[in-house]
Amino acid sequence: MVGLKLDSGSILYFRLPSTSDGDSMLSVALTALASRLPVEVQYNPAIPASCGGSEPNIEIIAILGA
């Protein structure tokens, strides 16, 4: 699970799958965390992550300034 710090200062958590379907999403998230670069995340709060839990499903994650 990773947290995204919003502009408001609060943290929104996402559950990232560790399956072959989620490998690209997981690799981008880990790269962003390791590089400490800002990210942009598009998600649908109405659709929970496919790996279970109530966290929203990430549709797109992009590293900014890379």
C-alpha positions as CSV (number, residue, x, y, z in Angstrom):
1,M,0.0,0.0,0.0
2,V,1.3,3.5,-0.8
3,G,0.1,6.9,0.3
4,L,-0.2,10.0,-1.9
5,K,0.2,13.3,-0.1
6,L,-2.5,15.6,-1.5
7,D,-2.0,19.4,-2.0
8,S,-4.3,19.8,1.1
9,G,-1.7,17.9,3.2
10,S,-3.9,14.8,3.8
11,I,-2.8,11.4,2.6
12,L,-4.8,9.2,0.2
13,Y,-3.9,5.5,0.3
14,F,-3.8,3.2,-2.7
15,R,-3.4,-0.6,-2.7
16,L,-1.1,-1.7,-5.5
17,P,-1.4,-5.3,-6.8
18,S,1.7,-7.5,-6.9
19,T,0.4,-9.5,-9.8
20,S,1.5,-9.5,-13.5
21,D,-1.5,-7.2,-14.2
22,G,-0.3,-4.6,-11.7
23,D,3.5,-4.8,-12.4
24,S,3.7,-1.7,-14.5
25,M,1.7,0.3,-12.0
26,L,3.8,-1.0,-9.1
27,S,7.0,-0.2,-11.0
28,V,6.0,3.4,-11.7
29,A,4.9,3.9,-8.0
30,L,8.2,2.4,-6.7
31,T,10.3,4.5,-9.1
32,A,8.4,7.6,-8.0
33,L,9.0,6.8,-4.3
34,A,12.7,6.0,-4.8
35,S,13.3,9.2,-6.9
36,R,11.2,11.4,-4.6
37,L,9.7,13.0,-7.7
38,P,6.2,14.4,-7.8
39,V,3.5,12.2,-9.3
40,E,0.1,12.7,-10.9
41,V,-2.5,10.0,-10.2
42,Q,-5.9,9.6,-11.8
43,Y,-8.2,7.3,-10.0
44,N,-11.8,6.4,-9.7
45,P,-13.0,6.6,-6.0
46,A,-16.1,4.5,-6.9
47,I,-14.1,1.5,-8.0
48,P,-12.0,-0.3,-5.4
49,A,-8.6,-1.7,-6.2
50,S,-8.8,-5.1,-7.9
51,C,-6.5,-6.7,-5.2
52,G,-9.1,-6.1,-2.5
53,G,-9.7,-3.5,0.1
54,S,-11.6,-0.3,-0.1
55,E,-8.8,1.9,-1.5
56,P,-9.6,3.5,-4.9
57,N,-8.4,2.0,-8.2
58,I,-5.5,3.8,-9.9
59,E,-6.2,4.3,-13.6
60,I,-3.1,6.3,-14.5
61,I,0.1,7.2,-12.6
62,A,2.7,9.4,-14.1
63,I,6.0,10.7,-12.7
64,L,6.4,14.5,-13.2
65,G,9.6,16.2,-13.9
66,A,11.4,13.1,-15.0
